[in-house]
Amino acid sequence: MNKSEGSRQAAYKRGLYAEGLAALYFRVRGYRIVCRRYKTPVGEIDLIVEKKGRLVAVEVKTRSTLEEALCAVTPRGRARIEKALGHFLMRHPAFSAHDIRFDVIAGSHPFCWRHLDNAWEARS
């Protein structure tokens, strides 16, 4: 394995770890984990959670600093998450009456994390 492959694999493992922490964070707050790593042809959602008629699509970002993690959620990435959630709702109509929210969990390892509740509004 070359250095590039090793760094990609390490980033992948960090991402899985961060997504697990985010799932635990929401679970402790009374949310039900609906789906992890929802993949579609138009995008991916790291975590989908639900509580009291609210469906939340969560983007989890880790970088070497909290600021870098927050900046990593780009307009293009947000658009892909919105499209992926549209795909999810078409395939799971039981959630279509839920209020929708987009959150971000951003952080740098190991202890600097931030939850941005309602991080952005959907464009459509």
N, C-alpha and C positions, 0 to 999 in steps of 0.2 A: 504494500500500500504506500503510495507517495504522500507527501506532506499535504497536498491539496485534498486528497481523499480523506485523510485523517482529520483535517480541520472541518470538512463537511460533516463527517460522521460525528465529531464532537459537538458541532452546532446542532445537529439533529437530536442527539441525546439531551443536550441542554433544553431544547425546545420541548421534548417530551416531558422532561422533569418539570419545566415551568407550567406546562398545560396541566399536569397532575396537581401541582400546587394551586393553580387557579380553580380546578374542579373542587378541590377540598375547600378552598375559600368560599365558593358559592354554596356548597353543600352545608357547611357550618352555618351559613346564613339562611338556611331553610329552602334553598332552591333545589329543584330536581334536575339532575343531569339528563337531558334528553338525548344528546349525541356528542360524541367527541370526534374530532377530525372528519367532519362531513365534507366529502370531496364530490365535486361536480365537474362537468366539462368547462364551466364558466368561472369556477373559483372554489375556494375551500374556506370553511369556518372551523376555527380551532375548537370551539366549545359552544354548544347551544344549551341553555338552561331555561327553566320555567318556574314561575311562582305566581300564584294567585292571578291567573289570567294575563300574565306578562311573559312574553317570549324574548329572551335576550341572546343575541349573537355576540360572542366574545372573541376578540382578537387578542392573542397573547404574544408579546414581544419581549425578547431579552437581548441586551447589548451590554457592552462594557460599562456604560453609564446609563443612568435613568433618563437623562436628556436624549441620548442617542436612541434609546428604546422608544420613547414617545415620538420622536421625529421619524421613526421607521414606519409609522402608520401613515401611508401616503394616500393622496386622493385616488390614485389608480387602485390601490389595495382596498380602500373603502368601497369603491364601485364594484370590485369583484366580490367582496363579501355580501354586498346588497343583492347582487345577481344570484349568488349562491343561496342566499336566504329565500329569494323568490322561488328558486328551484325546489328548495326544501318545502316551502309552503304548498306548492303545487302537488307534491308527492305526499304531503301529510296535511290534508285539509282540516283535520281536527284542530289544528292550531291557527286556522285562518281568522278566527274571531279574537285572537289574543292581541293585546297591545304589543308593539314591537319596540325594542330598544337595542342600540349598538353600544357595547362597552369595550373598554380596552384595559387589560392588565399588562402593565409595563414594568420592567425591572432590570436590575443588574444583580448578579449573584453576590452573596447569598441572602442579604437581608433588606435590600432597598427595593421595595415594590410599591406600586401605586395603582389604584383602581380608579379609572375614569368612568364614572356612571353617566350613561347617555352621552358618550363621547362625540357623537355626531348625529345629525338628522339625515334620514334617507333622502336621496335626491328626487325620488318619484313617489 
